[in-house]
């Protein structure tokens, strides 16, 4: 059996988030434009936030 210390979770204060949430109202407006999809918006977000990809997060 493994030690419980090897599986300790990082605890955060209740009600806090690791990442900021998007502005949902702006997102809804963008999605109403012709030809705009959630995938397109996500790709734009990813390119501006993490242009090197996931490797930059490690």
C-alpha positions as CSV (number, residue, x, y, z in Angstrom):
1,X,0.0,0.0,0.0
2,X,1.3,3.4,-0.9
3,X,1.8,6.2,1.6
4,X,-1.1,8.7,1.7
5,X,1.5,11.5,1.5
6,X,2.2,10.6,-2.1
7,X,-1.3,11.3,-3.1
8,X,-1.9,14.5,-1.2
9,X,-4.1,16.9,-3.1
10,X,-3.3,20.6,-3.5
11,X,-6.0,22.3,-1.6
12,X,-7.5,25.6,-2.6
13,X,-9.7,27.9,-0.7
14,X,-13.3,27.2,-1.3
15,X,-14.9,29.4,-4.0
16,X,-11.6,30.2,-5.8
17,X,-10.7,29.2,-9.3
18,X,-7.3,28.4,-10.9
19,X,-8.2,30.2,-14.1
20,X,-10.2,33.3,-14.8
21,X,-13.6,32.7,-16.4
22,X,-14.4,34.2,-19.8
23,X,-16.8,37.1,-20.1
24,X,-19.9,35.0,-21.0
25,X,-21.8,37.9,-22.3
26,X,-19.1,38.8,-24.8
27,X,-18.9,35.2,-25.8
28,X,-22.7,35.0,-26.4
29,X,-22.5,38.1,-28.6
30,X,-19.6,36.7,-30.7
31,X,-21.4,33.4,-31.2
32,X,-24.4,35.2,-32.7
33,X,-22.2,36.5,-35.5
34,X,-22.5,34.6,-38.8
35,X,-19.7,32.0,-39.3
36,X,-18.5,32.2,-35.7
37,X,-18.3,28.9,-33.8
38,X,-17.1,28.0,-30.3
39,X,-14.2,26.1,-31.9
40,X,-13.0,29.2,-33.7
41,X,-13.2,31.3,-30.6
42,X,-11.4,28.7,-28.6
43,X,-8.6,28.5,-31.2
44,X,-8.2,32.3,-31.1
45,X,-8.1,32.2,-27.3
46,X,-5.5,29.4,-27.3
47,X,-3.3,31.2,-29.9
48,X,-3.3,34.4,-27.9
49,X,-3.0,32.8,-24.5
50,X,-0.6,29.9,-25.1
51,X,1.0,30.4,-28.6
52,X,3.6,27.7,-27.8
53,X,1.0,25.1,-27.0
54,X,0.7,23.0,-23.8
55,X,4.4,22.7,-23.4
56,X,4.5,26.3,-22.1
57,X,2.4,25.2,-19.1
58,X,4.7,22.5,-17.9
